[in-house]
Amino acid sequence: MGMADWNIFGSGMWQLVSGAAVSGSYVLELYSPAAGQHIELLYNGNTSIGNTEVIAWVKTYSGNPGRPTLYWREQSATDTLNGYAMMIPSATTATIYRVAGGVWTAMATITVPSIQGQWQKFRVRMKSYNIEVSYWDGAQWVLLALFHDTAQQWASGAAGFGNRTQGKSWFDDVEIGVET
């Protein structure tokens, strides 16, 4: 996938930077310079993914971290107002949200490895309305949470990632796919 495969929106900025990539030569740096600004990228190659899998290496800036976010089952590839999201702050918790009409409702808060200044690989899977969150420990996937969304609002949608609040974060080797 190249940058042309993504719908990019929001008031934040992005750039490909060379340096400490997980693989290859470049990483995608997302920067939101002020409170209330954000940047989001949704993959426009398939906007009707049902059983979703989103995998990404994520790192935040230690001085002014953003809140990197993974999205799935978004109802359009041009907004993130209706669907699901996992927001990962630089501390050691992440929150899973159901987003309906732009209102973010927390469904679960889980403990995750810190991403402040270091790379961590996360995976979110949603099959039917069961949500599974894992991270890669260097040898295997470690399950962090498994739960069921009782609201069952959306059966499919687009998937992507972004930076939800002021600050800087990096993404590398993002994979969007269908969970089998």
C-alpha atoms as one frame of an Amber mdcrd trajectory, in Angstrom:
protein
   0.000   0.000   0.000   1.209   3.478  -0.826   0.032   6.851   0.453  -2.437
   7.035  -2.464  -4.337   4.117  -0.883  -5.319   6.182   2.164  -7.893   8.926
   2.759  -6.126  11.497   4.941  -8.145  14.060   6.844  -8.102  16.231   9.936
  -6.060  19.309  10.768  -2.866  17.504  11.757   0.171  17.010   9.551   2.001
  13.926   8.277   5.339  13.159   6.690   7.483  10.173   5.816  10.705  10.363
   7.831  13.860   8.324   7.567  15.449   6.880  10.626  14.513   4.337  13.221
  12.001   2.339  11.187  10.916  -1.117  12.284  11.515  -2.311   8.718  12.490
  -0.471   5.578  13.832   3.063   5.543  10.854   5.269   6.432   8.106   5.601
   9.021   4.955   7.697   8.912   5.097  10.542  11.409   1.805  12.118  12.458
   1.817  15.467  14.216  -1.077  17.418  15.665   0.308  20.851  16.636  -2.525
  22.127  18.854  -5.242  20.860  21.174  -8.292  19.746  19.245  -6.323  18.978
  16.094  -5.965  15.457  14.794  -5.069  13.454  11.707  -6.673  10.204  10.581
  -5.993   7.826   7.721  -8.559   5.283   6.562  -7.709   2.671   3.969  -9.897
   3.266   0.923  -9.167  -0.057  -0.783 -11.912  -1.910   1.092 -14.626  -0.072
   2.986 -16.745  -3.120   3.793 -14.388  -5.230   5.901 -16.471  -7.370   8.261
 -14.189  -9.611  10.308 -11.416  -7.045  10.689  -7.762  -7.274  11.648  -5.611
  -4.152  12.137  -1.921  -4.580  12.991   0.510  -1.691  13.494   3.850  -0.825
  15.024   3.315   2.359  17.080   5.597   4.765  18.935   4.954   8.140  20.592
   7.205  11.104  21.130   8.358  11.229  24.739   8.175  15.042  25.003   4.653
  15.668  23.710   3.010  12.352  22.838  -0.106  12.178  20.734  -2.751   9.544
  21.218  -2.227   7.034  18.427  -5.476   5.351  17.502  -6.467   2.290  15.476
  -9.887   2.387  13.761 -12.091  -0.383  12.369 -15.616  -0.826  11.017 -15.822
   2.883  10.197 -18.945   3.505   8.172 -17.103   5.603   5.596 -13.504   5.869
   4.419 -13.787   9.647   4.788 -14.625  10.093   8.467 -14.351   8.416  11.858
 -17.740   9.370  13.304 -19.270   5.890  13.392 -17.317   2.720  14.146 -14.763
   1.429  16.655 -11.425   2.758  17.879  -8.593   1.835  20.215  -6.811   4.895
  21.580  -3.328   4.216  22.999  -1.930   6.953  25.239   1.773   6.978  26.025
   1.148   5.592  29.502   0.226   1.951  30.028  -3.491   1.917  29.283  -5.539
   1.832  26.105  -9.250   2.430  25.755 -11.572   0.704  23.286 -14.392   2.962
  22.059 -17.618   2.618  20.135 -18.070   5.865  18.202 -21.618   6.745  17.164
 -22.459  10.083  15.605 -19.099  11.428  16.771 -19.752  10.510  20.418 -16.966
   8.349  21.859 -18.259   5.777  24.389 -15.605   3.806  26.303 -16.263   0.068
  26.197 -13.114  -1.143  27.979  -9.826   0.129  29.369  -6.897  -2.283  29.270
  -3.270  -2.341  30.390  -0.739  -2.222  27.524   3.052  -1.929  27.234   4.249
   1.687  27.144   4.878   3.141  23.684   6.497   6.358  24.882   9.739   6.608
  22.919   9.739   2.939  21.872   8.083   0.734  19.272   5.279  -1.657  20.228
   3.243  -3.839  17.881  -0.504  -4.064  18.481  -3.228  -6.151  16.856  -6.979
  -5.600  17.031  -9.301  -8.285  15.700 -13.059  -8.143  15.464 -14.969 -11.232
  14.435 -18.709 -10.918  14.573 -18.934  -8.558  17.590 -16.079 -10.081  19.583
 -13.077  -7.782  19.997  -9.600  -9.144  20.708  -6.605  -6.908  21.520  -3.031
  -8.298  21.564   0.550  -7.093  21.452   3.697  -8.715  20.061   6.261  -9.560
  22.766   9.025 -10.352  20.261   8.167 -14.029  19.978   4.370 -14.335  20.041
   1.072 -12.475  20.324   0.023 -11.842  23.937  -3.715 -11.443  24.539  -4.572
  -8.239  26.437  -8.352  -8.300  26.209 -11.212 -10.265  24.707 -14.756  -8.970
  25.015 -18.105  -8.761  23.207 -19.828  -5.589  22.009 -23.431  -5.949  23.098
 -24.627  -2.960  21.029 -23.726  -4.723  17.756 -24.112  -1.553  15.683 -21.988
  -2.166  12.550 -21.259  -5.425  10.757 -18.521  -4.019   8.487 -16.677  -0.857
   7.487 -13.333   0.768   6.722 -10.199   0.516   8.875  -7.199   2.729   9.551
  -5.146   4.637  12.100  -4.420   8.156  13.299  -3.312  10.576  15.986  -6.335
  11.718  18.006  -4.920  14.581  20.077  -2.138  17.162  20.145   1.301  15.596
  19.900   3.450  13.359  17.746   3.436   9.645  17.025   4.866   7.255  14.455
   3.419   4.247  12.615   5.214   1.517  10.680   4.193  -1.714   8.947   0.437
  -1.081   9.235  -1.637  -4.029   8.041  -5.375  -3.908   7.329  -7.014  -7.223
   6.638  -9.809  -9.665   7.063  -9.744 -11.880  10.154 -10.514 -15.475   9.213
